[in-house]
Amino acid sequence: AVVVNATGAWSPGLAGLAGQPLRLRPAKGIHLVYGRRLTNHALVARAIDGREIYLLPHGQATWIGTTDDDYFGDPDDVAVTADEIEYLLGGVAEVLPGILEYPILGTMVGIRPTVFRWGPYEDDLSRHHEILDHGLSGASGLISVIGGKLASYRLLAEETVDRVCFRLGRTAPCRTGRVPLPGGERQLAGDALATQLGLPQSVVQRLLQRHGDRVRQIFADRPLDRELVCPCQGVTAAEIRYVVRHEWARDLAMLRRRTGLGGGEC
């Protein structure tokens, strides 16, 4: 058997349970979230120290980010500070002064499991990933994945599975380049689907972006269950039932992450 330690900022702790030393240089990043689209285009600004920061439309919301600071605390206890908010707002206000007039709906914060390096400034740290086979140091069957970015997650996953297959003696050819992601088997026409389901095109477009061609499955069991539970995010009762039954959503926090429920101004 092979266990893959892909626990991000918690990787050193899990590896330590197997007696394996693992060092990261965790980096804290935050985003500011606005409940509506302030622009349909991405804007680039510079913070007071010259770092590039971004204002991005995301669905019906707008995000501003991100910060990049070394973090030495507990990854279970991380919060957004007033200084970080002012840092982002000050930079964006240089190119969009009106940003200060809009209320911030919420914030997001996370810890990047950056590969350890001593010396470089946070922004200069590499975002590459590493796959560590602990079998070489006495923990046979344990592999840790650290670093990387969401943008390269499929490459990271492919290389990790290749390493697992090597450990298990499996020689099947890699299929990453041929197998579509879940929901990506075929492309659906949003306007035709909106007419068929009797839903606004904006709601259907959001569903297609999140679920792809699984939208048909969402409405298959209860075709009349089209009530908008969260109007500003376009979340229907059918989608909520679907993610509870098929995507392991167990509480309101998981529902919000999977559907956006409660993430807007309504």
C-alpha positions in Angstrom: 0.0 0.0 0.0 1.0 3.6 -0.6 -0.2 6.6 1.4 0.0 10.1 -0.3 0.5 12.9 2.1 -1.1 15.9 0.3 -2.2 17.8 3.3 -0.7 21.2 2.4 0.4 23.3 5.3 -0.2 20.3 7.6 2.3 18.1 5.7 5.1 18.3 8.2 2.9 17.2 11.0 1.6 14.2 9.1 5.0 13.2 8.0 6.2 13.6 11.5 3.8 10.8 12.6 5.9 8.5 10.5 9.1 9.8 11.9 9.9 11.7 8.7 11.3 15.3 8.9 9.7 17.6 6.3 10.2 21.4 6.1 8.0 24.0 4.4 8.2 27.7 4.3 4.4 28.4 4.7 3.2 31.6 3.2 -0.1 33.4 4.2 -2.3 34.9 1.5 -5.6 36.7 1.8 -8.3 37.9 -0.6 -11.0 40.6 -0.2 -14.4 39.6 -1.5 -17.1 42.0 -2.8 -20.6 40.8 -3.3 -21.1 42.1 -6.8 -19.1 42.6 -10.0 -17.2 45.9 -9.8 -15.7 45.3 -13.2 -15.9 42.8 -16.0 -12.1 43.0 -16.6 -9.1 42.0 -14.4 -7.1 45.0 -13.2 -3.5 45.0 -12.1 -2.2 47.3 -9.4 1.0 47.7 -7.3 1.0 47.7 -3.6 3.1 50.2 -1.6 6.1 47.8 -1.7 5.8 47.3 -5.5 4.2 43.9 -5.4 1.6 43.2 -8.1 -1.9 42.7 -6.8 -5.1 42.0 -8.7 -8.8 42.9 -8.9 -10.7 40.1 -10.6 -14.3 39.4 -11.4 -15.3 36.0 -10.1 -18.8 34.8 -10.9 -21.1 37.5 -9.6 -18.5 38.7 -7.1 -15.1 40.5 -7.2 -11.9 39.4 -5.5 -8.9 41.5 -4.6 -5.6 39.8 -3.7 -3.3 38.5 -2.8 -0.8 39.0 0.0 2.3 36.9 0.4 3.8 36.7 3.9 5.8 34.1 5.8 3.6 32.5 8.4 5.0 30.8 11.5 1.8 30.1 13.4 -0.6 27.2 13.6 -2.3 26.6 10.3 -5.5 25.8 12.2 -5.4 29.3 13.7 -5.0 31.9 10.9 -7.0 35.1 10.5 -7.1 38.2 8.3 -5.7 41.4 9.9 -6.7 45.0 9.4 -3.1 45.8 8.1 -3.5 43.2 5.3 -6.8 44.7 4.3 -5.4 48.2 4.2 -2.4 46.9 2.2 -4.6 45.6 -0.6 -7.0 48.5 -0.6 -4.2 51.0 -0.7 -2.7 49.4 -3.8 -6.0 49.0 -5.7 -7.1 52.6 -4.8 -4.1 53.9 -6.9 -5.8 52.7 -10.1 -9.5 52.5 -8.9 -10.1 55.2 -6.2 -13.7 54.3 -6.0 -12.9 51.0 -4.4 -13.0 52.6 -1.0 -16.7 53.4 -1.4 -17.7 49.8 -1.7 -18.4 47.6 1.3 -16.3 44.4 1.6 -18.6 41.4 1.8 -16.0 39.0 3.3 -12.4 37.8 3.3 -10.6 34.6 2.6 -7.3 33.4 4.0 -5.1 30.5 3.3 -1.6 29.0 3.8 0.5 28.0 0.9 2.7 24.9 1.5 5.7 26.6 -0.2 8.9 24.5 -0.6 11.4 25.5 2.0 14.2 27.8 1.0 16.3 30.0 3.3 17.0 33.5 2.2 14.8 34.6 -0.6 12.1 37.2 -0.2 8.6 35.7 0.0 7.7 36.8 -3.5 10.9 35.2 -4.9 10.2 31.8 -3.6 9.5 29.2 -6.3 6.0 27.9 -6.7 7.2 24.6 -8.1 6.1 21.4 -6.5 8.1 18.5 -5.1 7.2 14.8 -4.6 9.1 13.2 -1.7 9.4 9.4 -1.5 9.9 8.7 2.2 10.7 5.1 1.3 14.3 6.3 0.7 14.5 7.3 4.4 12.8 4.4 6.1 9.1 5.1 5.7 8.2 2.7 2.9 4.8 3.4 1.4 4.7 7.1 2.3 4.9 9.9 -0.4 4.5 13.6 0.4 3.5 16.2 -2.1 4.4 19.8 -1.3 4.5 23.2 -3.0 2.8 23.8 -6.4 -0.1 26.0 -7.4 -3.7 25.2 -8.3 -3.0 26.2 -11.9 -0.7 23.2 -12.2 -2.6 20.7 -10.1 -3.3 18.2 -12.8 0.4 17.9 -13.7 1.2 17.5 -10.0 -1.5 14.8 -9.7 -0.1 13.0 -12.8 3.4 12.9 -11.5 2.2 11.8 -8.0 0.2 8.9 -9.5 3.2 7.9 -11.7 5.3 7.7 -8.5 2.7 5.6 -6.8 2.4 3.3 -9.8 6.2 2.9 -9.8 6.1 1.9 -6.1 3.3 -0.6 -6.7 4.9 -2.0 -9.8 2.1 -0.9 -12.1 3.1 -0.2 -15.7 -0.2 1.0 -17.3 0.2 4.0 -19.6 -0.7 7.4 -18.3 -4.2 8.7 -19.4 -4.1 12.2 -18.1 -4.0 13.8 -21.5 -7.0 11.8 -22.8 -9.4 11.6 -19.9 -11.7 14.6 -19.4 -12.3 16.1 -16.0 -15.6 15.2 -14.3 -18.4 17.1 -16.1 -16.2 17.8 -19.1 -17.2 14.9 -21.3 -19.3 17.2 -23.6 -20.2 20.8 -24.0 -23.7 21.9 -23.4 -25.3 25.0 -25.0 -26.3 27.3 -22.1 -29.1 29.2 -23.9 -30.9 26.0 -25.0 -30.5 24.4 -21.6 -31.9 27.5 -19.9 -35.0 27.3 -22.1 -35.4 23.6 -21.4 -35.1 24.0 -17.7 -37.0 27.2 -17.4 -34.2 29.0 -15.6 -32.4 32.3 -16.2 -29.4 32.0 -18.4 -27.1 33.5 -15.7 -28.2 30.6 -13.3 -27.6 27.9 -16.0 -24.2 29.5 -17.0 -23.0 29.4 -13.4 -24.2 25.7 -13.1 -22.3 24.8 -16.2 -19.1 26.5 -14.9 -19.3 24.5 -11.7 -20.6 21.2 -12.9 -20.3 21.0 -16.6 -22.5 18.4 -18.3 -23.5 17.0 -14.9 -26.2 19.8 -14.9 -28.6 17.3 -16.5 -28.0 14.9 -13.6 -28.7 17.7 -11.1 -32.2 18.1 -12.4 -32.9 14.5 -13.3 -34.1 13.3 -9.9 -36.4 16.3 -9.2 -36.9 18.1 -12.4 -39.3 20.6 -10.9 -37.0 21.6 -8.0 -35.8 24.8 -9.5 -36.4 27.1 -6.6 -33.6 29.7 -6.1 -32.5 29.2 -2.5 -29.8 31.8 -2.9 -30.8 34.3 -5.6 -27.6 36.4 -5.8 -25.5 33.3 -6.3 -28.0 31.5 -8.4 -28.1 28.4 -6.2 -31.2 26.1 -6.8 -32.7 23.6 -4.4 -31.8 20.9 -6.9 -28.1 21.8 -6.8 -28.1 21.6 -3.0 -29.7 18.2 -3.0 -27.2 17.0 -5.6 -24.1 18.1 -3.8 -25.4 16.6 -0.5 -26.2 13.2 -2.2 -23.2 13.0 -4.6 -20.4 15.3 -3.4 -20.2 14.6 0.3 -21.5 18.0 1.5 -22.2 17.5 5.2 -22.8 20.9 6.6 -23.5 24.5 5.6 -19.8 25.4 5.3 -19.3 22.6 2.8 -22.4 23.6 0.9 -21.0 27.1 0.6 -17.7 25.9 -0.7 -19.3 23.7 -3.2 -22.1 25.9 -4.5 -21.5 29.4 -3.2 -24.6 29.2 -1.1 -24.7 32.2 1.3 -21.7 33.8 -0.3 -23.3 36.9 -1.7 -25.3 39.9 -0.6 -28.7 38.1 -0.3 
